[in-house]
Amino acid sequence: MTLALLCSGQGLQAPDLFALTADAPAAAPIFAAAAEHLGRDLRRLVAEVDPDSLYANRTGQILCVTAALALAACLADILPRRRVVAGYSVGEMAAWGIAGIWTPAQVLGLTAARAEAMDAASRPGQGLAAIRGLPRPALESLVARHACAVAIRNPADLFVVGGRGDALDALCAEASERGALRASRLAVAVASHTPLLEPAVLPFRARLDAVPVRRPAAGLTLLNGTDGAPIFDGAGFRGVLARQVATFVDWAACLDAVVERGAERVLELGPGHALADMMRMRAPHLTVRSADAFHTLAGLRAWIAEA
């Protein structure tokens, strides 16, 4: 059986982010490593701080990557040998860690560096919006008119666009007028995957180059989150990973690649279930679950073991 693991991006951080893993011994080293970058235990942080602060860019990126790494650590002993791993936006950092290219501590340090480079390149008011239901040519015309950029292509005419705040608001308003089923700002305060983040690429690349890489684990296929291409040599893809912060992401192509690689079951590590929903839409014949759908870690482990 081939299991695909999908690592989520930002946007759904919540106080129950670590509900499945908070007390799991296997996750303890992950939480300890993450605390070095946020100054406190992340399990307490999500429960005690104002929920809005969980969406700050650096905090959000570290939280999401920690969530995926912690859950993967809790499942490592029962995961099938044949796996496909892909990450959505910052989720690609977690995917590289799960693939064994970096240690969890290295992944978290590089995630912090990624967020810091993006924050330094950003300006107040920049961000992302989701637009669903417009054909891509019509959307691209609107995006160009409002000086924004398409950041991510998802299945079923769902696009993420990035730009400056006023321009994004105007774009969403006009998209709604033209029949978009959804046109709304996302809780992300950087224009990820657009040329506005170009100044972040070289600083992030320098940090990536300073950390040694290993080959992905045996039996595991790591997919490039930008277009779904397989990554056999992490060193050769460091430039692609660095450029990802400022370039278009074709997540729909990634999901196609998951299917093409023979995945039979798919698990979204979270937070949230957006990637699982997309996968069901793209490949309804697959068995797809999100970790957030399970009430206990034992229940999730039982689902994996039953295959």
Backbone torsions as a table, in degrees:
resi	resn	phi	psi	omega
1	MET	NA	133.8	176.3
2	THR	-104.2	123.3	179.8
3	LEU	-107.2	132.2	173.5
4	ALA	-100.0	133.3	175.7
5	LEU	-109.9	123.4	179.3
6	LEU	-109.5	125.1	-177.0
7	CYS	-100.7	121.8	-170.8
8	SER	-77.6	159.4	174.3
9	GLY	-95.9	-166.0	-179.3
10	GLN	-74.4	165.5	169.7
11	GLY	124.1	-14.5	-177.5
12	LEU	-130.5	31.2	176.3
13	GLN	-66.2	139.2	-176.6
14	ALA	-152.3	164.4	-179.5
15	PRO	-59.1	-24.4	-180.0
16	ASP	-96.7	23.1	-175.7
17	LEU	-54.8	-35.9	-175.8
18	PHE	-109.0	30.0	-175.9
19	ALA	-58.1	-37.2	-177.0
20	LEU	-83.2	-24.7	-168.2
21	THR	-114.9	-9.1	-170.4
22	ALA	-54.3	-39.2	-175.7
23	ASP	-103.3	7.4	-176.0
24	ALA	-81.9	124.2	179.4
25	PRO	-56.1	-35.0	-177.0
26	ALA	-65.0	-25.5	-178.2
27	ALA	-88.6	-12.8	-174.5
28	ALA	-55.7	-44.3	179.4
29	PRO	-63.7	-30.8	178.4
30	ILE	-66.5	-47.0	179.4
31	PHE	-63.2	-37.3	178.9
32	ALA	-64.3	-42.2	179.5
33	ALA	-67.3	-39.3	-179.4
34	ALA	-67.5	-34.4	-179.0
35	ALA	-60.4	-27.2	179.9
36	GLU	-65.2	-22.7	-175.9
37	HIS	-100.1	-19.5	178.0
38	LEU	-115.6	-0.3	172.0
39	GLY	79.4	4.4	177.3
40	ARG	-162.5	165.8	178.3
41	ASP	-63.7	125.9	-175.3
42	LEU	-66.6	-26.2	178.6
43	ARG	-67.0	-35.1	175.5
44	ARG	-78.1	-37.6	-177.7
45	LEU	-57.1	-48.8	-175.2
46	VAL	-67.1	-26.5	-178.6
47	ALA	-85.5	-23.6	-169.1
48	GLU	-108.6	-24.7	-174.7
49	VAL	-88.1	165.8	172.5
50	ASP	-57.6	125.8	-177.7
51	PRO	-53.2	-31.1	179.7
52	ASP	-62.5	-29.6	-178.0
53	SER	-71.5	-15.6	178.0
54	LEU	-70.1	-13.4	-177.7
55	TYR	-97.9	-1.4	172.2
56	ALA	-57.3	140.0	-167.9
57	ASN	-56.2	-53.0	-177.2
58	ARG	-64.7	-44.6	178.8
59	THR	-61.5	-46.9	-177.5
60	GLY	-62.1	-41.7	-179.7
61	GLN	-64.4	-43.9	-179.6
62	ILE	-66.2	-40.1	179.3
63	LEU	-61.4	-46.5	-176.1
64	CYS	-66.8	-41.1	179.2
65	VAL	-68.6	-39.7	176.7
66	THR	-60.3	-42.9	-179.1
67	ALA	-58.8	-45.6	-178.8
68	ALA	-68.1	-43.7	-179.7
69	LEU	-64.7	-40.0	-179.5
70	ALA	-64.3	-43.9	-179.3
71	LEU	-67.3	-41.8	178.3
72	ALA	-61.2	-38.3	178.4
73	ALA	-63.8	-34.8	-179.4
74	CYS	-75.6	-15.2	-178.6
75	LEU	-109.0	-5.6	-168.7
76	ALA	-56.0	-35.8	-174.7
77	ASP	-75.8	-12.6	-178.2
78	ILE	-121.8	2.2	178.8
79	LEU	-69.4	141.7	177.4
80	PRO	-66.0	154.9	-179.2
81	ARG	-64.2	-37.6	-178.9
82	ARG	-87.1	111.4	-177.5
83	ARG	-136.4	150.6	170.2
84	VAL	-120.4	133.4	-177.7
85	VAL	-128.9	133.0	177.1
86	ALA	-145.1	150.0	-178.8
87	GLY	-128.4	139.8	-178.5
88	TYR	-94.1	115.5	179.6
89	SER	58.2	-123.0	-179.6
90	VAL	-64.0	-18.3	174.9
91	GLY	-58.4	-21.8	177.7
92	GLU	-65.7	-28.4	175.2
93	MET	-62.6	-45.5	176.9
94	ALA	-62.3	-39.7	-178.8
95	ALA	-60.5	-41.2	178.7
96	TRP	-64.3	-35.5	176.9
97	GLY	-69.4	-44.1	179.3
98	ILE	-63.0	-32.0	178.2
99	ALA	-73.3	-11.6	178.6
100	GLY	90.7	8.0	179.5
101	ILE	-69.3	-38.1	175.6
102	TRP	-129.1	159.6	171.4
103	THR	-74.1	160.1	176.2
104	PRO	-55.2	-40.4	179.3
105	ALA	-63.1	-40.4	177.5
106	GLN	-65.0	-42.0	179.2
107	VAL	-59.6	-46.0	-177.4
108	LEU	-67.2	-37.8	176.1
109	GLY	-64.1	-40.9	179.4
110	LEU	-72.5	-32.5	175.3
111	THR	-64.1	-43.5	176.1
112	ALA	-60.4	-41.2	179.1
113	ALA	-65.2	-39.9	177.8
114	ARG	-59.3	-49.2	-178.6
115	ALA	-63.2	-40.6	-179.1
116	GLU	-65.3	-40.1	177.6
117	ALA	-65.5	-39.4	179.1
118	MET	-67.7	-41.5	178.4
119	ASP	-63.1	-40.9	-179.5
120	ALA	-65.7	-29.8	-178.7
121	ALA	-85.2	-14.1	-173.6
122	SER	-88.0	162.3	175.1
123	ARG	-125.5	152.5	-178.3
124	PRO	-54.3	139.1	177.1
125	GLY	92.8	-15.8	178.3
126	GLN	-70.3	153.8	180.0
127	GLY	179.7	-160.7	-176.4
128	LEU	-128.8	156.3	174.1
129	ALA	-139.9	154.3	177.0
130	ALA	-108.0	132.9	178.4
131	ILE	-131.1	123.7	-179.5
132	ARG	-122.9	140.9	168.9
133	GLY	101.6	2.8	174.3
134	LEU	-108.8	137.2	174.8
135	PRO	-58.8	149.1	-175.0
136	ARG	-57.9	-42.3	179.1
137	PRO	-59.1	-40.8	179.0
138	ALA	-66.3	-40.6	179.2
139	LEU	-64.9	-44.2	-177.4
140	GLU	-62.9	-33.0	175.7
141	SER	-64.5	-44.5	177.5
142	LEU	-63.5	-44.3	-178.4
143	VAL	-59.7	-44.0	179.7
144	ALA	-64.6	-39.7	-178.2
145	ARG	-64.2	-31.5	-177.6
146	HIS	-100.3	12.9	176.7
147	ALA	57.0	38.1	174.3
148	CYS	-108.2	-169.3	179.9
149	ALA	-148.8	144.5	173.1
150	VAL	-73.7	125.1	-176.4
151	ALA	-99.5	-42.0	-174.9
152	ILE	-142.4	135.6	170.4
153	ARG	-103.9	122.4	175.3
154	ASN	-111.2	170.4	178.5
155	PRO	-64.0	162.5	171.2
156	ALA	59.2	45.4	175.6
157	ASP	55.2	36.8	172.2
158	LEU	-105.5	117.7	-178.9
159	PHE	-121.7	147.1	169.4
160	VAL	-105.2	131.0	179.7
161	VAL	-121.9	151.2	-179.4
162	GLY	-126.7	155.7	178.2
163	GLY	171.7	-167.0	177.0
164	ARG	-80.4	154.8	-169.7
165	GLY	-55.2	-53.8	-178.2
166	ASP	-61.6	-39.6	-179.4
167	ALA	-66.6	-39.5	178.2
168	LEU	-64.4	-42.2	179.3
169	ASP	-62.1	-43.2	179.0
170	ALA	-66.3	-39.6	177.4
171	LEU	-61.3	-46.0	179.8
172	CYS	-62.3	-40.4	-179.9
173	ALA	-64.1	-44.3	-179.2
174	GLU	-70.9	-35.9	177.6
175	ALA	-61.3	-41.0	177.5
176	SER	-63.3	-42.1	179.0
177	GLU	-62.2	-29.9	-177.4
178	ARG	-92.4	9.6	172.1
179	GLY	103.4	9.9	177.5
180	ALA	-62.0	138.9	178.0
181	LEU	-75.2	-25.6	176.0
182	ARG	-147.8	139.3	174.8
183	ALA	-155.6	94.7	-172.6
184	SER	-149.6	151.0	177.0
185	ARG	-68.4	148.4	175.2
186	LEU	-102.2	159.7	-179.1
187	ALA	-83.5	56.5	178.4
188	VAL	-133.4	125.5	-170.9
189	ALA	-100.3	19.6	173.7
190	VAL	-132.4	151.8	-179.9
191	ALA	-89.4	63.6	-176.8
192	SER	-55.7	146.0	173.3
193	HIS	64.4	28.6	174.1
194	THR	-130.9	162.2	179.7
195	PRO	-59.4	-17.2	177.0
196	LEU	-61.0	-23.4	-179.1
197	LEU	-95.7	9.0	-178.7
198	GLU	-53.9	-38.6	179.0
199	PRO	-62.6	-12.6	179.5
200	ALA	-84.3	-16.4	-169.2
201	VAL	-66.2	-52.8	-175.7
202	LEU	-65.8	-42.8	176.3
203	PRO	-60.9	-39.9	178.9
204	PHE	-68.2	-40.3	178.8
205	ARG	-60.5	-40.0	179.5
206	ALA	-61.3	-39.7	177.8
207	ARG	-68.3	-39.5	178.0
208	LEU	-62.4	-42.7	-177.4
209	ASP	-65.1	-21.4	-177.3
210	ALA	-83.1	-7.8	-176.4
211	VAL	-112.2	122.7	-179.8
212	PRO	-61.5	153.8	178.1
213	VAL	-122.3	154.7	172.5
214	ARG	-116.5	166.5	176.2
215	ARG	-74.9	152.0	176.8
216	PRO	-57.1	151.8	-178.4
217	ALA	-58.7	151.8	178.9
218	ALA	-60.0	137.0	178.8
219	GLY	83.4	-4.0	-176.0
220	LEU	-109.0	134.9	174.1
221	THR	-109.3	118.0	176.4
222	LEU	-97.6	127.7	-179.9
223	LEU	-101.5	138.9	174.8
224	ASN	-67.1	124.3	-176.7
225	GLY	-68.3	-12.5	-179.9
226	THR	-77.7	-39.2	-175.2
227	ASP	-147.2	2.3	177.3
228	GLY	87.9	3.6	178.6
229	ALA	-67.9	142.5	178.4
230	PRO	-70.1	144.5	178.8
231	ILE	-109.3	109.5	178.1
232	PHE	-97.6	-22.4	-175.9
233	ASP	-136.7	104.2	-177.4
234	GLY	-58.7	-34.9	-178.6
235	ALA	-61.2	-38.3	-178.6
236	GLY	-73.2	-16.7	-177.6
237	PHE	-105.7	3.8	-179.9
238	ARG	-61.5	-37.0	178.2
239	GLY	-64.7	-38.8	177.7
240	VAL	-64.4	-42.9	179.8
241	LEU	-64.0	-38.9	178.1
242	ALA	-66.5	-43.6	-178.4
243	ARG	-69.7	-20.4	-177.8
244	GLN	-56.7	-30.9	-177.5
245	VAL	-64.2	-20.3	-175.2
246	ALA	-124.4	11.4	-177.2
247	THR	-128.7	158.0	-179.0
248	PHE	-58.6	136.8	178.3
249	VAL	-111.8	124.4	178.1
250	ASP	-100.5	81.2	-177.2
251	TRP	-69.5	-29.9	176.3
252	ALA	-59.9	-39.6	177.3
253	ALA	-66.2	-34.7	176.8
254	CYS	-62.0	-44.1	179.9
255	LEU	-65.5	-37.1	175.0
256	ASP	-60.8	-40.7	-179.7
257	ALA	-65.7	-35.3	176.2
258	VAL	-59.0	-44.7	179.1
259	VAL	-65.4	-45.4	-177.9
260	GLU	-62.6	-27.3	179.4
261	ARG	-82.7	4.7	172.1
262	GLY	87.8	18.5	178.2
263	ALA	-62.8	136.0	177.3
264	GLU	-107.2	-29.0	177.3
265	ARG	-132.2	149.2	-176.0
266	VAL	-133.2	133.2	176.7
267	LEU	-125.8	121.1	170.7
268	GLU	-85.4	125.5	-176.0
269	LEU	-78.5	-18.3	176.3
270	GLY	90.2	175.2	11.4
271	PRO	-75.3	152.9	175.6
272	GLY	86.4	-172.2	-178.0
273	HIS	-135.4	18.0	-177.3
274	ALA	-62.1	-42.0	-178.7
275	LEU	-69.2	-36.7	176.5
276	ALA	-63.5	-41.3	178.4
277	ASP	-62.1	-42.8	178.3
278	MET	-63.3	-40.7	-178.9
279	MET	-65.6	-39.8	177.0
280	ARG	-62.0	-38.8	179.8
281	MET	-67.1	-40.0	-176.5
282	ARG	-76.1	-36.2	-174.6
283	ALA	-141.8	76.4	-175.4
284	PRO	-64.2	-12.8	179.8
285	HIS	-80.8	-12.4	-179.0
286	LEU	-86.1	155.8	172.3
287	THR	-88.0	116.7	-172.0
288	VAL	-128.0	131.7	175.4
289	ARG	-136.8	159.3	170.1
290	SER	-113.0	145.4	179.5
291	ALA	-59.4	-32.7	-179.3
292	ASP	-64.7	-15.6	179.5
293	ALA	-79.6	-10.2	-178.8
294	PHE	-97.5	140.4	-179.8
295	HIS	-84.4	-24.1	-178.2
296	THR	-139.1	155.3	174.8
297	LEU	-64.4	-36.5	178.9
298	ALA	-61.1	-38.9	178.3
299	GLY	-65.3	-40.8	177.5
300	LEU	-65.0	-43.5	179.1
301	ARG	-62.4	-37.7	179.1
302	ALA	-65.6	-37.4	179.1
303	TRP	-64.5	-41.4	178.7
304	ILE	-66.7	-42.1	-175.7
305	ALA	-69.9	-22.7	-175.3
306	GLU	-74.6	-12.6	-178.1
307	ALA	-71.2	NA	NA
